[in-house]
């Protein structure tokens, strides 16, 4: 009979809905997956020590607690909209994975086969209904009258104690992630097939380049490589080369090949100081203060729009939404003195690409207000992360 109870406990591992199979080799793979996805972390995700128990109560007082079967370790991993449970000791024998838990609108409450389960920082507790009197009598090798006289109740529970990640694991992983990212900057879409513009100094000596914010998705990073660079003019063109990449979508702005005049209104989009200012795109605006940059550099404009570290590589637009510059610096000893490279020098780099890209020649921003221009353009401005 006890074996039957253990089978009842294990029953919740039998699925109701199949989901895409991930590949894991051992418990170490599960740990690496969990730590790599902390930004999209749900409290239920982790590795658990699993035990089944038979709890005996007489007149409402617990008199015995017997473990059923052996202790096992399970990993609960998010896959899509549900959470899948794997036996980490038998992961190599799994042919498919199943949807075991689904999150609800109430934090810490999940659905399993239609039943609500509660989760806390220590783990999960799944209760099985009390055994009928006849089954309880068989367990104690007595009679139903013995069960009734004793007011005996037997409740089977399955308990999952969370063993990973601990708070230390999370903090340590976050520190490693912060150290692994040497710098961040901004980039913007050049063509829908994956060409992105940024500054040369953002990606200089990069061992790896990641792009976040494509299609407004900041939880996913796409790998990119330098397609062409111009160190003298501080420009670089990247190409997304990730198997999961599809498209940057229709580019809403055009790149001007004209030199703008002093006094023209401009605005800048970018991701400055993301560690403290967050990952929402930031807008600053001002005017073109000079048609030459630092120490009279004719390749750049001086502008009054404030910029900060992280703005480098961001687009600068004129009042009708034409892209007229690429932000690359600020004056360290002057207020409201920033610099942006003229787009004519970007055209020179574009023309040097092995294959000429198809640039947008119809603007979707020209007749919009500033707020509407920002809404249309921001989904094509990205965070560039460099290791």
C-alpha positions as a Markdown table, in Angstrom:
| # | Residue | x | y | z |
|---|---|---|---|---|
| 1 | Unk | 0.0 | 0.0 | 0.0 |
| 2 | Unk | 2.9 | 2.4 | 0.8 |
| 3 | Unk | 4.1 | 1.8 | -2.7 |
| 4 | Unk | 0.7 | 2.9 | -4.0 |
| 5 | Unk | 1.1 | 6.2 | -2.0 |
| 6 | Unk | 4.5 | 6.8 | -3.5 |
| 7 | Unk | 3.0 | 6.3 | -6.9 |
| 8 | Unk | 0.3 | 8.9 | -6.1 |
| 9 | Unk | 3.0 | 11.4 | -5.1 |
| 10 | Unk | 4.9 | 10.8 | -8.3 |
| 11 | Unk | 1.7 | 11.2 | -10.3 |
| 12 | Unk | 2.0 | 14.9 | -10.4 |
| 13 | Unk | 5.1 | 14.5 | -12.7 |
| 14 | Unk | 2.8 | 13.0 | -15.3 |
| 15 | Unk | 2.0 | 15.9 | -17.7 |
| 16 | Unk | -0.9 | 17.6 | -19.1 |
| 17 | Unk | 0.8 | 19.5 | -22.0 |
| 18 | Unk | 4.0 | 19.0 | -23.9 |
| 19 | Unk | 6.4 | 21.8 | -24.4 |
| 20 | Unk | 9.6 | 22.2 | -26.5 |
| 21 | Unk | 12.5 | 20.0 | -25.2 |
| 22 | Unk | 15.6 | 21.8 | -23.9 |
| 23 | Unk | 18.9 | 19.9 | -23.8 |
| 24 | Unk | 20.5 | 19.4 | -20.4 |
| 25 | Unk | 23.2 | 16.9 | -19.4 |
| 26 | Unk | 23.4 | 17.1 | -15.7 |
| 27 | Unk | 22.6 | 19.3 | -12.6 |
| 28 | Unk | 25.4 | 21.6 | -13.6 |
| 29 | Unk | 23.6 | 22.4 | -16.9 |
| 30 | Unk | 20.4 | 23.3 | -14.9 |
| 31 | Unk | 22.4 | 25.6 | -12.6 |
| 32 | Unk | 24.0 | 27.4 | -15.5 |
| 33 | Unk | 20.7 | 27.8 | -17.2 |
| 34 | Unk | 19.1 | 29.3 | -14.1 |
| 35 | Unk | 22.0 | 31.7 | -13.4 |
| 36 | Unk | 22.0 | 32.8 | -17.1 |
| 37 | Unk | 18.3 | 33.7 | -16.9 |
| 38 | Unk | 18.2 | 35.6 | -13.7 |
| 39 | Unk | 16.7 | 38.7 | -15.4 |
| 40 | Unk | 13.7 | 36.6 | -16.3 |
| 41 | Unk | 13.7 | 34.7 | -13.0 |
| 42 | Unk | 10.6 | 33.5 | -11.3 |
| 43 | Unk | 10.8 | 32.5 | -7.6 |
| 44 | Unk | 9.7 | 28.9 | -8.4 |
| 45 | Unk | 12.6 | 28.3 | -10.7 |
| 46 | Unk | 15.4 | 26.4 | -9.1 |
| 47 | Unk | 16.6 | 23.0 | -7.9 |
| 48 | Unk | 14.8 | 21.1 | -5.2 |
| 49 | Unk | 15.3 | 18.2 | -2.9 |
| 50 | Unk | 12.2 | 16.0 | -3.1 |
| 51 | Unk | 10.8 | 13.8 | -0.4 |
| 52 | Unk | 7.5 | 12.1 | 0.1 |
| 53 | Unk | 5.9 | 11.7 | 3.6 |
| 54 | Unk | 3.1 | 9.8 | 5.2 |
| 55 | Unk | 1.7 | 11.9 | 8.1 |
| 56 | Unk | -0.4 | 10.1 | 10.7 |
| 57 | Unk | -2.8 | 12.1 | 13.0 |
| 58 | Unk | -4.8 | 10.8 | 16.0 |
| 59 | Unk | -7.5 | 13.0 | 17.3 |
| 60 | Unk | -5.9 | 15.9 | 15.3 |
| 61 | Unk | -2.4 | 15.4 | 16.8 |
| 62 | Unk | 0.4 | 14.2 | 14.6 |
| 63 | Unk | 1.9 | 11.0 | 16.0 |
| 64 | Unk | 4.1 | 9.8 | 13.1 |
| 65 | Unk | 5.8 | 11.1 | 10.0 |
| 66 | Unk | 7.2 | 8.4 | 7.8 |
| 67 | Unk | 9.3 | 9.1 | 4.6 |
| 68 | Unk | 8.1 | 7.3 | 1.5 |
| 69 | Unk | 10.6 | 6.2 | -1.0 |
| 70 | Unk | 14.0 | 7.8 | -1.6 |
| 71 | Unk | 15.1 | 11.5 | -1.8 |
| 72 | Unk | 15.5 | 12.9 | -5.3 |
| 73 | Unk | 16.5 | 16.2 | -6.8 |
| 74 | Unk | 14.4 | 18.0 | -9.4 |
| 75 | Unk | 14.9 | 21.2 | -11.4 |
| 76 | Unk | 12.0 | 23.5 | -12.2 |
| 77 | Unk | 12.7 | 25.5 | -15.3 |
| 78 | Unk | 10.7 | 28.1 | -17.1 |
| 79 | Unk | 9.8 | 27.2 | -20.7 |
| 80 | Unk | 7.5 | 29.6 | -22.5 |
| 81 | Unk | 4.5 | 30.3 | -20.4 |
| 82 | Unk | 4.8 | 27.3 | -18.0 |
| 83 | Unk | 7.3 | 25.6 | -15.7 |
| 84 | Unk | 8.8 | 22.2 | -16.5 |
| 85 | Unk | 10.1 | 19.8 | -13.8 |
| 86 | Unk | 13.0 | 17.5 | -14.6 |
| 87 | Unk | 14.5 | 14.8 | -12.5 |
| 88 | Unk | 18.1 | 15.9 | -12.6 |
| 89 | Unk | 19.3 | 12.4 | -11.8 |
| 90 | Unk | 17.6 | 10.9 | -14.9 |
| 91 | Unk | 17.8 | 13.9 | -17.3 |
| 92 | Unk | 19.6 | 11.9 | -20.0 |
| 93 | Unk | 16.7 | 9.4 | -20.1 |
| 94 | Unk | 14.0 | 12.1 | -20.8 |
| 95 | Unk | 12.5 | 12.0 | -24.3 |
| 96 | Unk | 10.3 | 15.0 | -23.9 |
| 97 | Unk | 9.4 | 17.6 | -21.3 |
| 98 | Unk | 6.0 | 18.6 | -19.9 |
| 99 | Unk | 4.2 | 21.6 | -18.6 |
| 100 | Unk | 3.9 | 20.9 | -14.9 |
| 101 | Unk | 3.1 | 24.3 | -13.3 |
| 102 | Unk | 1.5 | 27.5 | -14.6 |
| 103 | Unk | 1.8 | 30.9 | -13.0 |
| 104 | Unk | -1.3 | 32.7 | -11.8 |
| 105 | Unk | -2.0 | 36.4 | -11.4 |
| 106 | Unk | -1.3 | 35.9 | -7.6 |
| 107 | Unk | 2.4 | 35.9 | -6.8 |
| 108 | Unk | 3.6 | 32.6 | -5.3 |
| 109 | Unk | 0.5 | 30.7 | -6.5 |
| 110 | Unk | 0.7 | 28.2 | -9.3 |
| 111 | Unk | -1.6 | 25.8 | -11.1 |
| 112 | Unk | -1.0 | 22.1 | -11.3 |
| 113 | Unk | -3.6 | 20.0 | -13.1 |
| 114 | Unk | -6.1 | 22.7 | -12.2 |
| 115 | Unk | -5.2 | 22.7 | -8.5 |
| 116 | Unk | -3.6 | 25.8 | -6.8 |
| 117 | Unk | -0.2 | 25.2 | -5.2 |
| 118 | Unk | 1.5 | 27.7 | -2.9 |
| 119 | Unk | 5.2 | 28.5 | -3.1 |
| 120 | Unk | 7.4 | 30.2 | -0.5 |
| 121 | Unk | 11.1 | 30.8 | -0.2 |
| 122 | Unk | 11.6 | 27.3 | 1.3 |
| 123 | Unk | 9.8 | 25.4 | -1.4 |
| 124 | Unk | 6.6 | 23.7 | -2.4 |
| 125 | Unk | 4.2 | 21.6 | -0.4 |
| 126 | Unk | 1.8 | 19.4 | -2.3 |
| 127 | Unk | -0.9 | 17.6 | -0.2 |
| 128 | Unk | -2.8 | 14.5 | -1.2 |
| 129 | Unk | -6.3 | 14.0 | 0.2 |
| 130 | Unk | -6.5 | 12.0 | 3.5 |
| 131 | Unk | -6.7 | 8.3 | 2.9 |
| 132 | Unk | -10.1 | 6.6 | 3.3 |
| 133 | Unk | -10.6 | 4.7 | 6.5 |
| 134 | Unk | -10.3 | 1.3 | 4.8 |
| 135 | Unk | -6.9 | 2.2 | 3.4 |
| 136 | Unk | -5.8 | 3.7 | 6.8 |
| 137 | Unk | -6.9 | 0.4 | 8.5 |
| 138 | Unk | -4.7 | -1.6 | 6.1 |
| 139 | Unk | -1.7 | 0.6 | 6.8 |
| 140 | Unk | -2.0 | 0.1 | 10.6 |
| 141 | Unk | -3.0 | -3.5 | 10.1 |
| 142 | Unk | -6.2 | -2.9 | 12.0 |
| 143 | Unk | -9.9 | -2.5 | 11.3 |
| 144 | Unk | -12.0 | 0.4 | 10.2 |
| 145 | Unk | -13.5 | 0.5 | 13.8 |
| 146 | Unk | -9.9 | 1.0 | 15.1 |
| 147 | Unk | -9.5 | 3.9 | 12.7 |
| 148 | Unk | -12.8 | 5.5 | 13.8 |
| 149 | Unk | -12.1 | 4.9 | 17.5 |
| 150 | Unk | -8.6 | 6.5 | 17.2 |
| 151 | Unk | -10.0 | 9.2 | 14.9 |
| 152 | Unk | -7.0 | 8.3 | 12.8 |
| 153 | Unk | -6.2 | 10.4 | 9.7 |
| 154 | Unk | -3.3 | 9.7 | 7.3 |
| 155 | Unk | -2.2 | 12.5 | 4.9 |
| 156 | Unk | 0.4 | 12.0 | 2.2 |
| 157 | Unk | 2.5 | 15.0 | 1.3 |
| 158 | Unk | 5.3 | 15.7 | -1.2 |
| 159 | Unk | 7.7 | 18.3 | -0.1 |
| 160 | Unk | 10.2 | 20.2 | -2.3 |
| 161 | Unk | 12.9 | 22.0 | -0.4 |
| 162 | Unk | 14.7 | 24.6 | -2.6 |
| 163 | Unk | 18.4 | 24.2 | -2.5 |
| 164 | Unk | 19.5 | 26.3 | -5.5 |
| 165 | Unk | 19.9 | 29.2 | -6.2 |
| 166 | Unk | 20.5 | 30.6 | -2.8 |
| 167 | Unk | 20.6 | 34.4 | -2.3 |
| 168 | Unk | 24.4 | 34.1 | -2.4 |
| 169 | Unk | 24.2 | 32.3 | -5.8 |
| 170 | Unk | 22.1 | 35.1 | -7.2 |
| 171 | Unk | 24.3 | 37.9 | -5.8 |
| 172 | Unk | 27.5 | 36.2 | -7.0 |
| 173 | Unk | 26.1 | 35.6 | -10.5 |
| 174 | Unk | 25.0 | 39.3 | -10.7 |
| 175 | Unk | 28.5 | 40.4 | -9.8 |
| 176 | Unk | 30.1 | 38.1 | -12.4 |
| 177 | Unk | 27.7 | 39.5 | -15.0 |
| 178 | Unk | 28.5 | 43.1 | -14.1 |
| 179 | Unk | 32.2 | 42.3 | -14.4 |
| 180 | Unk | 31.8 | 40.4 | -17.7 |
| 181 | Unk | 30.3 | 43.5 | -19.4 |
| 182 | Unk | 33.3 | 45.8 | -19.9 |
| 183 | Unk | 31.2 | 48.7 | -21.4 |
| 184 | Unk | 27.9 | 49.6 | -22.9 |
| 185 | Unk | 26.9 | 52.0 | -25.6 |
| 186 | Unk | 24.0 | 52.8 | -27.9 |
| 187 | Unk | 23.4 | 51.7 | -31.5 |
| 188 | Unk | 20.7 | 52.3 | -34.1 |
| 189 | Unk | 19.3 | 50.3 | -37.1 |
| 190 | Unk | 20.7 | 51.0 | -40.5 |
| 191 | Unk | 18.9 | 48.3 | -42.5 |
| 192 | Unk | 16.2 | 45.8 | -41.6 |
| 193 | Unk | 18.5 | 42.8 | -42.3 |
| 194 | Unk | 20.7 | 43.5 | -39.3 |
| 195 | Unk | 23.1 | 46.3 | -39.9 |
| 196 | Unk | 23.5 | 48.6 | -36.9 |
| 197 | Unk | 25.6 | 51.8 | -36.4 |
| 198 | Unk | 27.6 | 52.7 | -33.3 |
| 199 | Unk | 30.9 | 54.3 | -32.4 |
| 200 | Unk | 34.2 | 52.7 | -33.0 |
| 201 | Unk | 35.3 | 53.4 | -29.4 |
| 202 | Unk | 32.2 | 51.4 | -28.1 |
| 203 | Unk | 33.4 | 48.2 | -29.8 |
| 204 | Unk | 37.1 | 48.7 | -29.9 |
| 205 | Unk | 39.0 | 45.5 | -28.9 |
| 206 | Unk | 35.7 | 43.8 | -28.2 |
| 207 | Unk | 35.9 | 40.0 | -27.6 |
| 208 | Unk | 32.1 | 39.7 | -28.0 |
| 209 | Unk | 29.3 | 42.1 | -28.8 |
| 210 | Unk | 25.7 | 41.7 | -27.8 |
| 211 | Unk | 22.7 | 43.8 | -28.9 |
| 212 | Unk | 19.6 | 44.2 | -26.7 |
| 213 | Unk | 16.3 | 46.0 | -27.4 |
| 214 | Unk | 15.6 | 44.5 | -30.9 |
| 215 | Unk | 11.9 | 44.7 | -31.4 |
| 216 | Unk | 11.6 | 46.2 | -27.9 |
| 217 | Unk | 12.8 | 42.9 | -26.3 |
| 218 | Unk | 15.4 | 43.7 | -23.7 |
| 219 | Unk | 15.4 | 40.2 | -22.2 |
| 220 | Unk | 17.0 | 38.7 | -25.2 |
| 221 | Unk | 20.6 | 39.4 | -26.4 |
| 222 | Unk | 21.7 | 38.9 | -30.0 |
| 223 | Unk | 25.3 | 38.4 | -31.0 |
| 224 | Unk | 26.8 | 40.8 | -33.5 |
| 225 | Unk | 30.2 | 41.4 | -35.2 |
| 226 | Unk | 31.9 | 44.4 | -36.6 |
| 227 | Unk | 31.2 | 44.5 | -40.4 |
| 228 | Unk | 33.3 | 47.6 | -41.0 |
| 229 | Unk | 34.9 | 50.4 | -38.9 |
| 230 | Unk | 36.4 | 53.8 | -39.2 |
| 231 | Unk | 38.7 | 54.6 | -36.3 |
| 232 | Unk | 39.6 | 58.1 | -37.5 |
| 233 | Unk | 35.9 | 59.2 | -37.5 |
| 234 | Unk | 34.9 | 57.0 | -34.6 |
| 235 | Unk | 32.3 | 55.0 | -36.5 |
| 236 | Unk | 31.5 | 51.3 | -36.7 |
| 237 | Unk | 28.9 | 49.3 | -38.6 |
| 238 | Unk | 27.8 | 46.0 | -36.9 |
| 239 | Unk | 26.0 | 43.0 | -38.4 |
| 240 | Unk | 23.7 | 40.9 | -36.2 |
| 241 | Unk | 24.9 | 37.3 | -36.8 |
| 242 | Unk | 22.6 | 35.4 | -34.4 |
| 243 | Unk | 20.6 | 32.3 | -35.5 |
| 244 | Unk | 17.6 | 33.6 | -33.6 |
| 245 | Unk | 17.5 | 36.9 | -35.4 |
| 246 | Unk | 14.8 | 37.6 | -38.0 |
| 247 | Unk | 14.6 | 41.3 | -38.8 |
| 248 | Unk | 15.0 | 44.8 | -37.4 |
| 249 | Unk | 11.7 | 45.8 | -39.0 |
| 250 | Unk | 11.0 | 48.7 | -41.3 |
| 251 | Unk | 13.4 | 51.6 | -40.6 |
| 252 | Unk | 11.2 | 54.7 | -39.9 |
| 253 | Unk | 13.9 | 57.4 | -40.6 |
| 254 | Unk | 16.1 | 58.5 | -43.4 |
| 255 | Unk | 19.8 | 59.4 | -43.1 |
| 256 | Unk | 20.5 | 62.9 | -44.3 |
| 257 | Unk | 23.5 | 63.6 | -46.4 |
| 258 | Unk | 23.2 | 67.4 | -45.9 |
| 259 | Unk | 25.1 | 69.5 | -43.4 |
| 260 | Unk | 22.8 | 71.0 | -40.8 |
| 261 | Unk | 22.9 | 74.7 | -39.9 |
| 262 | Unk | 23.7 | 76.3 | -36.6 |
| 263 | Unk | 20.6 | 76.9 | -34.5 |
| 264 | Unk | 18.7 | 73.9 | -35.9 |
| 265 | Unk | 16.8 | 71.9 | -33.3 |
| 266 | Unk | 18.0 | 68.4 | -32.7 |
| 267 | Unk | 17.2 | 65.5 | -30.3 |
| 268 | Unk | 19.2 | 62.5 | -29.2 |
| 269 | Unk | 18.1 | 59.0 | -28.2 |
| 270 | Unk | 20.2 | 56.6 | -26.2 |
| 271 | Unk | 20.9 | 54.5 | -23.1 |
| 272 | Unk | 23.1 | 56.4 | -20.8 |
| 273 | Unk | 24.2 | 55.0 | -17.4 |
| 274 | Unk | 21.9 | 52.0 | -17.6 |
| 275 | Unk | 23.0 | 50.6 | -14.2 |
| 276 | Unk | 21.4 | 53.6 | -12.4 |
| 277 | Unk | 19.1 | 55.2 | -15.0 |
| 278 | Unk | 17.5 | 52.0 | -16.2 |
| 279 | Unk | 16.9 | 50.5 | -19.7 |
| 280 | Unk | 14.2 | 52.8 | -21.0 |
| 281 | Unk | 15.5 | 54.9 | -23.9 |
| 282 | Unk | 16.4 | 58.5 | -22.9 |
| 283 | Unk | 15.5 | 61.6 | -24.9 |
| 284 | Unk | 17.5 | 64.8 | -24.7 |
| 285 | Unk | 17.2 | 67.8 | -27.0 |
| 286 | Unk | 18.8 | 71.0 | -27.9 |
| 287 | Unk | 20.3 | 72.9 | -30.9 |
| 288 | Unk | 23.3 | 72.7 | -33.1 |
| 289 | Unk | 25.7 | 75.1 | -31.4 |
| 290 | Unk | 28.5 | 74.9 | -34.0 |
| 291 | Unk | 29.2 | 73.1 | -37.3 |
| 292 | Unk | 32.6 | 72.1 | -35.9 |
| 293 | Unk | 33.4 | 69.9 | -33.0 |
| 294 | Unk | 36.2 | 69.7 | -30.3 |
| 295 | Unk | 39.2 | 71.9 | -31.2 |
| 296 | Unk | 37.5 | 72.8 | -34.5 |
| 297 | Unk | 37.0 | 69.2 | -35.8 |
| 298 | Unk | 35.0 | 69.6 | -39.0 |
| 299 | Unk | 33.7 | 66.0 | -38.9 |
| 300 | Unk | 31.5 | 66.8 | -35.9 |
| 301 | Unk | 28.8 | 69.1 | -34.7 |
| 302 | Unk | 28.8 | 70.7 | -31.2 |
| 303 | Unk | 25.3 | 70.4 | -29.8 |
| 304 | Unk | 23.6 | 71.6 | -26.6 |
| 305 | Unk | 21.7 | 68.3 | -26.0 |
| 306 | Unk | 23.1 | 66.7 | -22.8 |
| 307 | Unk | 24.7 | 63.3 | -23.2 |
| 308 | Unk | 26.2 | 60.9 | -20.7 |
| 309 | Unk | 28.4 | 57.7 | -20.8 |
| 310 | Unk | 26.3 | 55.1 | -22.6 |
| 311 | Unk | 24.9 | 57.6 | -25.2 |
| 312 | Unk | 27.9 | 56.9 | -27.4 |
| 313 | Unk | 26.7 | 55.6 | -30.8 |
| 314 | Unk | 23.2 | 57.0 | -30.4 |
| 315 | Unk | 21.3 | 58.7 | -33.2 |
| 316 | Unk | 20.8 | 62.5 | -33.4 |
| 317 | Unk | 17.7 | 63.7 | -35.4 |
| 318 | Unk | 16.7 | 67.1 | -36.7 |
| 319 | Unk | 13.2 | 68.5 | -36.1 |
| 320 | Unk | 11.6 | 66.6 | -39.0 |
| 321 | Unk | 13.1 | 63.3 | -37.9 |
| 322 | Unk | 16.0 | 63.0 | -40.3 |
| 323 | Unk | 19.1 | 61.3 | -38.9 |
| 324 | Unk | 21.8 | 64.0 | -39.0 |
| 325 | Unk | 24.5 | 62.8 | -36.5 |
| 326 | Unk | 25.9 | 60.1 | -34.3 |
| 327 | Unk | 26.7 | 61.0 | -30.7 |
| 328 | Unk | 30.2 | 60.3 | -29.7 |
| 329 | Unk | 31.5 | 62.6 | -26.9 |
| 330 | Unk | 30.9 | 65.4 | -24.4 |
| 331 | Unk | 33.1 | 68.2 | -23.2 |
| 332 | Unk | 34.4 | 67.4 | -19.8 |
| 333 | Unk | 34.8 | 71.0 | -18.7 |
| 334 | Unk | 31.8 | 72.7 | -20.2 |
| 335 | Unk | 28.1 | 72.5 | -19.6 |
| 336 | Unk | 25.8 | 71.5 | -22.5 |
| 337 | Unk | 28.6 | 70.9 | -24.9 |
| 338 | Unk | 28.4 | 67.6 | -26.6 |
| 339 | Unk | 29.5 | 66.3 | -30.0 |
| 340 | Unk | 28.0 | 64.3 | -32.8 |
| 341 | Unk | 29.6 | 63.0 | -36.0 |
| 342 | Unk | 28.1 | 64.2 | -39.2 |
| 343 | Unk | 26.2 | 61.7 | -41.2 |
| 344 | Unk | 28.3 | 62.4 | -44.4 |
| 345 | Unk | 31.1 | 60.4 | -42.8 |
| 346 | Unk | 28.7 | 57.6 | -42.1 |
| 347 | Unk | 27.8 | 57.5 | -45.8 |
| 348 | Unk | 31.5 | 57.2 | -46.6 |
| 349 | Unk | 31.6 | 54.1 | -44.4 |
| 350 | Unk | 28.4 | 52.6 | -45.8 |
| 351 | Unk | 29.8 | 53.0 | -49.3 |
| 352 | Unk | 32.8 | 51.0 | -48.3 |
| 353 | Unk | 30.7 | 47.9 | -47.4 |
| 354 | Unk | 31.3 | 44.9 | -49.7 |
| 355 | Unk | 27.6 | 44.9 | -50.6 |
| 356 | Unk | 25.6 | 48.1 | -50.7 |
| 357 | Unk | 22.8 | 48.0 | -48.1 |
| 358 | Unk | 19.3 | 49.0 | -49.0 |
| 359 | Unk | 18.8 | 52.2 | -47.1 |
| 360 | Unk | 15.4 | 53.7 | -46.2 |
| 361 | Unk | 14.5 | 56.6 | -48.5 |
| 362 | Unk | 11.0 | 57.5 | -47.2 |
| 363 | Unk | 10.7 | 59.0 | -43.7 |
| 364 | Unk | 7.8 | 58.1 | -41.4 |
| 365 | Unk | 8.8 | 60.8 | -39.0 |
| 366 | Unk | 8.6 | 64.0 | -41.0 |
| 367 | Unk | 5.1 | 65.0 | -40.2 |
| 368 | Unk | 5.0 | 63.8 | -36.6 |
| 369 | Unk | 5.3 | 65.7 | -33.3 |
| 370 | Unk | 8.4 | 65.1 | -31.2 |
| 371 | Unk | 6.7 | 62.6 | -28.9 |
| 372 | Unk | 5.4 | 60.7 | -31.9 |
| 373 | Unk | 8.9 | 60.7 | -33.5 |
| 374 | Unk | 10.4 | 59.3 | -30.4 |
| 375 | Unk | 7.7 | 56.5 | -30.2 |
| 376 | Unk | 8.4 | 55.6 | -33.8 |
| 377 | Unk | 12.2 | 55.7 | -33.6 |
| 378 | Unk | 12.9 | 54.2 | -30.2 |
| 379 | Unk | 12.3 | 50.6 | -31.2 |
| 380 | Unk | 15.2 | 50.9 | -33.6 |
| 381 | Unk | 17.7 | 52.2 | -31.0 |
| 382 | Unk | 19.5 | 49.5 | -29.1 |
| 383 | Unk | 21.8 | 48.8 | -26.1 |
| 384 | Unk | 25.3 | 47.6 | -27.2 |
| 385 | Unk | 27.0 | 45.4 | -24.7 |
| 386 | Unk | 30.7 | 44.7 | -25.1 |
| 387 | Unk | 32.9 | 42.1 | -23.4 |
